[in-house]
Amino acid sequence: MFWKKRVSLPVMTPEELIEAVEEGNPPVIVDVRSARQFSEGHLPGAINIPLSELDGKSGEFDPAAPAVFY
């Protein structure tokens, strides 16, 4: 994944994310916290992939689709 390659990626501000969601064109939103933290609250539409599992699931992402990780 990108973090192992030390690649600089574009950053989406919270305001840009809100705008994309409101326009009906949201990126894939990935919450990298633990399942317990995710269950306590998360952004609408977010999927939970804990950071410790992210590397093993990297093949499941469409490289052409924008994604936000938090």
Backbone as a printed PyTorch tensor [residue, N CA C, xyz], in Angstrom:
tensor([[[  0.8390,  -1.1860,   0.0000],
         [  0.0000,   0.0000,   0.0000],
         [  0.8790,   1.2420,   0.0000]],

        [[  0.2230,   2.3700,  -0.1850],
         [  0.9160,   3.6370,  -0.3400],
         [  1.8100,   3.9910,   0.8320]],

        [[  1.4250,   3.6000,   2.0520],
         [  2.2110,   4.0180,   3.2100],
         [  3.5540,   3.2970,   3.2490]],

        [[  3.6650,   2.1430,   2.6190],
         [  4.9370,   1.4220,   2.5790],
         [  5.8640,   1.9830,   1.5090]],

        [[  5.2990,   2.6660,   0.5260],
         [  6.0870,   3.2240,  -0.5570],
         [  6.5080,   4.6600,  -0.2760]],

        [[  6.0420,   5.1920,   0.8220],
         [  6.3400,   6.5770,   1.1990],
         [  5.9420,   7.5530,   0.0920]],

        [[  4.7620,   7.3240,  -0.4390],
         [  4.2300,   8.1700,  -1.5070],
         [  3.3750,   9.2580,  -0.8890]],

        [[  3.5280,  10.4530,  -1.3700],
         [  2.7040,  11.5550,  -0.9110],
         [  1.3850,  11.5290,  -1.6710]],

        [[  0.2910,  11.5850,  -0.9420],
         [ -1.0380,  11.5310,  -1.5520],
         [ -1.7970,  12.8210,  -1.2870]],

        [[ -2.7760,  13.1210,  -2.1380],
         [ -3.5840,  14.3120,  -1.8970],
         [ -4.3700,  14.1680,  -0.5900]],

        [[ -4.6150,  15.2760,   0.0270],
         [ -5.3750,  15.3080,   1.2730],
         [ -6.7290,  15.9420,   0.9950]],

        [[ -7.7810,  15.3430,   1.5300],
         [ -9.1270,  15.8900,   1.3960],
         [ -9.4940,  16.5180,   2.7390]],

        [[ -9.8840,  17.7600,   2.7010],
         [-10.2890,  18.4230,   3.9410],
         [-11.6670,  17.9190,   4.3720]],

        [[-12.0120,  18.0860,   5.6420],
         [-13.3550,  17.7130,   6.0780],
         [-14.4370,  18.4120,   5.2540]],

        [[-14.2000,  19.6590,   4.9120],
         [-15.1820,  20.4080,   4.1270],
         [-15.3500,  19.8050,   2.7290]],

        [[-14.2570,  19.3850,   2.1340],
         [-14.3260,  18.7550,   0.8060],
         [-15.0500,  17.4110,   0.8800]],

        [[-14.8300,  16.6810,   1.9560],
         [-15.5190,  15.4040,   2.1360],
         [-17.0200,  15.6220,   2.2970]],

        [[-17.3950,  16.5870,   3.1060],
         [-18.8150,  16.8990,   3.2980],
         [-19.4500,  17.2750,   1.9610]],

        [[-18.7620,  18.0980,   1.1950],
         [-19.2820,  18.5210,  -0.1040],
         [-19.4610,  17.3250,  -1.0410]],

        [[-18.4880,  16.4340,  -1.0830],
         [-18.5770,  15.2580,  -1.9590],
         [-19.7430,  14.3640,  -1.5450]],

        [[-19.9350,  14.1950,  -0.2510],
         [-21.0420,  13.3660,   0.2460],
         [-22.3760,  14.0140,  -0.1090]],

        [[-22.4840,  15.3240,   0.1250],
         [-23.7300,  16.0380,  -0.1580],
         [-24.0590,  16.0420,  -1.6510]],

        [[-23.0370,  16.0220,  -2.4970],
         [-23.2560,  16.0200,  -3.9440],
         [-23.5580,  14.6150,  -4.4700]],

        [[-23.5180,  13.6230,  -3.5860],
         [-23.7960,  12.2490,  -3.9960],
         [-22.6380,  11.5640,  -4.6880]],

        [[-21.4420,  12.1020,  -4.5000],
         [-20.2560,  11.5360,  -5.1250],
         [-19.1670,  11.2980,  -4.0770]],

        [[-19.5020,  10.5390,  -3.0180],
         [-18.5200,  10.3780,  -1.9500],
         [-17.4230,   9.3850,  -2.3200]],

        [[-16.2360,   9.5730,  -1.7570],
         [-15.1920,   8.5620,  -1.9180],
         [-15.5280,   7.3710,  -1.0210]],

        [[-14.7760,   6.3100,  -1.1490],
         [-14.8790,   5.2100,  -0.2000],
         [-14.2970,   5.7450,   1.1120]],

        [[-15.0540,   5.6500,   2.1900],
         [-14.6100,   6.1690,   3.4880],
         [-14.2480,   4.9800,   4.3590]],

        [[-12.9620,   4.8990,   4.7410],
         [-12.4590,   3.7630,   5.5060],
         [-12.0310,   4.2350,   6.8920]],

        [[-12.6780,   3.6820,   7.8990],
         [-12.3550,   3.9690,   9.2990],
         [-11.3580,   2.9070,   9.7520]],

        [[-10.1480,   3.3090,  10.0960],
         [ -9.0870,   2.3510,  10.4320],
         [ -8.9670,   2.0860,  11.9360]],

        [[ -9.9390,   2.5410,  12.6900],
         [ -9.9180,   2.2860,  14.1370],
         [-10.3980,   0.8620,  14.4300]],

        [[-10.3250,   0.4660,  15.6710],
         [-10.7630,  -0.8760,  16.0630],
         [-12.2710,  -1.0300,  15.8580]],

        [[-12.7210,  -2.2790,  15.8030],
         [-14.1520,  -2.5560,  15.6340],
         [-14.9520,  -1.9600,  16.7940]],

        [[-14.4020,  -1.9900,  17.9920],
         [-15.0940,  -1.4190,  19.1520],
         [-15.2540,   0.0820,  18.9820]],

        [[-14.2010,   0.7610,  18.5950],
         [-14.2930,   2.2060,  18.3890],
         [-15.2760,   2.5310,  17.2680]],

        [[-15.2420,   1.7560,  16.2000],
         [-16.1540,   1.9640,  15.0760],
         [-17.5960,   1.8220,  15.5320]],

        [[-17.8690,   0.8160,  16.3690],
         [-19.2340,   0.5780,  16.8300],
         [-19.7420,   1.6990,  17.7290]],

        [[-18.8330,   2.4450,  18.3180],
         [-19.2200,   3.5540,  19.1940],
         [-19.5740,   4.8090,  18.4140]],

        [[-19.2890,   4.8090,  17.1380],
         [-19.6210,   5.9560,  16.2870],
         [-18.6530,   6.0820,  15.1340]],

        [[-19.1920,   6.4200,  13.9640],
         [-18.3600,   6.5830,  12.7770],
         [-19.0860,   7.4630,  11.7620]],

        [[-18.3740,   7.8690,  10.7390],
         [-18.9710,   8.6850,   9.6930],
         [-20.0030,   7.8600,   8.9270]],

        [[-21.1030,   8.4680,   8.5380],
         [-22.1090,   7.7420,   7.7580],
         [-21.4980,   7.1830,   6.4710]],

        [[-21.7840,   5.9270,   6.2070],
         [-21.2970,   5.2760,   4.9960],
         [-19.8960,   4.7130,   5.0940]],

        [[-19.2240,   4.9320,   6.2210],
         [-17.8580,   4.4350,   6.3750],
         [-17.8440,   2.9230,   6.5480]],

        [[-16.7650,   2.3170,   6.0620],
         [-16.5400,   0.9040,   6.3190],
         [-15.4000,   0.7940,   7.3170]],

        [[-15.3800,  -0.2790,   8.0720],
         [-14.3600,  -0.4510,   9.1020],
         [-13.3650,  -1.5120,   8.6710]],

        [[-12.1290,  -1.0840,   8.5180],
         [-11.0190,  -2.0030,   8.3170],
         [ -9.9210,  -1.5290,   9.2710]],

        [[ -9.7660,  -2.2140,  10.4040],
         [ -8.7390,  -1.7910,  11.3530],
         [ -7.3640,  -1.6960,  10.6880]],

        [[ -6.5810,  -0.7480,  11.1260],
         [ -5.2750,  -0.4950,  10.5340],
         [ -4.4280,  -1.7630,  10.4690]],

        [[ -4.5230,  -2.6070,  11.4890],
         [ -3.7290,  -3.8340,  11.5150],
         [ -4.1340,  -4.8160,  10.4190]],

        [[ -5.3250,  -4.6470,   9.8380],
         [ -5.8170,  -5.5410,   8.7900],
         [ -5.7650,  -4.9030,   7.3990]],

        [[ -5.4280,  -3.6440,   7.3460],
         [ -5.5190,  -2.8940,   6.0910],
         [ -4.6070,  -3.4490,   5.0030]],

        [[ -3.4040,  -3.8060,   5.3460],
         [ -2.4600,  -4.3010,   4.3490],
         [ -2.9930,  -5.5640,   3.6790]],

        [[ -3.6050,  -6.4590,   4.4340],
         [ -4.1370,  -7.6930,   3.8800],
         [ -5.3650,  -7.4970,   3.0180]],

        [[ -6.0110,  -6.3580,   3.1300],
         [ -7.2300,  -6.0900,   2.3680],
         [ -6.9950,  -5.0880,   1.2420]],

        [[ -5.7710,  -4.6960,   1.0360],
         [ -5.4850,  -3.6650,   0.0380],
         [ -5.9180,  -4.0720,  -1.3660]],

        [[ -5.9260,  -5.3450,  -1.6870],
         [ -6.3420,  -5.8060,  -2.9930],
         [ -7.8290,  -5.6510,  -3.2500]],

        [[ -8.5950,  -5.3640,  -2.2010],
         [-10.0400,  -5.2060,  -2.3410],
         [-10.4420,  -3.8080,  -2.7990]],

        [[ -9.5040,  -2.8970,  -2.8200],
         [ -9.7980,  -1.5160,  -3.2070],
         [ -9.5930,  -1.3280,  -4.7010]],

        [[-10.4940,  -0.5670,  -5.3090],
         [-10.3520,  -0.1890,  -6.7130],
         [ -9.3430,   0.9550,  -6.7600]],

        [[ -8.1990,   0.7660,  -7.4000],
         [ -7.1780,   1.8270,  -7.4100],
         [ -7.6390,   3.1000,  -8.1070]],

        [[ -8.6740,   3.0110,  -8.9330],
         [ -9.1700,   4.1940,  -9.6400],
         [-10.2120,   4.9590,  -8.8100]],

        [[-10.7230,   4.3380,  -7.7650],
         [-11.7580,   4.9830,  -6.9440],
         [-11.1070,   5.7750,  -5.8130]],

        [[-11.5330,   7.0070,  -5.6110],
         [-10.9690,   7.7780,  -4.5050],
         [-11.3780,   7.1770,  -3.1630]],

        [[-10.4700,   7.2550,  -2.2080],
         [-10.7420,   6.7270,  -0.8720],
         [-10.1950,   7.6890,   0.1710]],

        [[-10.8880,   7.7520,   1.2880],
         [-10.4630,   8.5570,   2.4350],
         [-10.2610,   7.5940,   3.5900]],

        [[ -9.1190,   7.6780,   4.2230],
         [ -8.8070,   6.8430,   5.3850],
         [ -8.7310,   7.7320,   6.6150]],

        [[ -9.4260,   7.3150,   7.6850],
         [ -9.3440,   8.0770,   8.9300],
         [ -9.3780,   7.1380,  10.0960]]])
